[in-house]
Amino acid sequence: MFGLGMQELLVILVIILVLFGANKLPGLARSLGSSVKEFKKGVTDPVDETPSTAKKDEDKKV
């Protein structure tokens, strides 16, 4: 996993635990997970631009 060993991951986990505290860690993980999910969704789904939206954009330019 990214060339990191068990010791490096443990050090990173301890640093995160010290910075954010044990109480905020579940919320932080939940927020990170939903952000990654939305990012992947945005990357894989094509943008659906309807002609009416494109027309409005052209009107704004003029």
BELNOR-V768252 format. One record per residue. N is the residue number from 1. SS is DSSP state (2 for helix, 1 for strand, 0 for the rest). PSI is psi in degrees with one decimal (999 if undefined). Layout:
((N & SS & PSI) (N & SS & PSI))
This chain:
((1 & 0 & 97.3) (2 & 0 & 20.7) (3 & 0 & 18.5) (4 & 0 & 135.5) (5 & 0 & -179.9) (6 & 2 & -37.8) (7 & 2 & -41.8) (8 & 2 & -42.3) (9 & 2 & -37.5) (10 & 2 & -41.3) (11 & 2 & -43.6) (12 & 2 & -42.1) (13 & 2 & -41.6) (14 & 2 & -41.5) (15 & 2 & -44.3) (16 & 2 & -41.0) (17 & 2 & -39.6) (18 & 2 & -41.8) (19 & 2 & -44.0) (20 & 2 & -20.5) (21 & 0 & 157.8) (22 & 2 & -28.6) (23 & 2 & -34.4) (24 & 2 & -10.2) (25 & 2 & -45.3) (26 & 2 & -40.9) (27 & 2 & -38.0) (28 & 2 & -43.5) (29 & 2 & -40.2) (30 & 2 & -43.3) (31 & 2 & -42.1) (32 & 2 & -42.2) (33 & 2 & -43.9) (34 & 2 & -33.1) (35 & 2 & -42.7) (36 & 2 & -40.0) (37 & 2 & -46.2) (38 & 2 & -37.2) (39 & 2 & -46.0) (40 & 2 & -38.7) (41 & 2 & -41.7) (42 & 2 & -32.2) (43 & 2 & -39.4) (44 & 2 & -32.9) (45 & 0 & 130.9) (46 & 0 & 153.0) (47 & 0 & 126.8) (48 & 0 & 98.7) (49 & 0 & 115.0) (50 & 0 & 158.3) (51 & 2 & -32.9) (52 & 2 & -36.0) (53 & 2 & -41.5) (54 & 2 & -38.4) (55 & 2 & -41.5) (56 & 2 & -38.4) (57 & 2 & -38.9) (58 & 2 & -37.8) (59 & 2 & -35.2) (60 & 2 & -31.9) (61 & 2 & -31.8) (62 & 0 & 999))
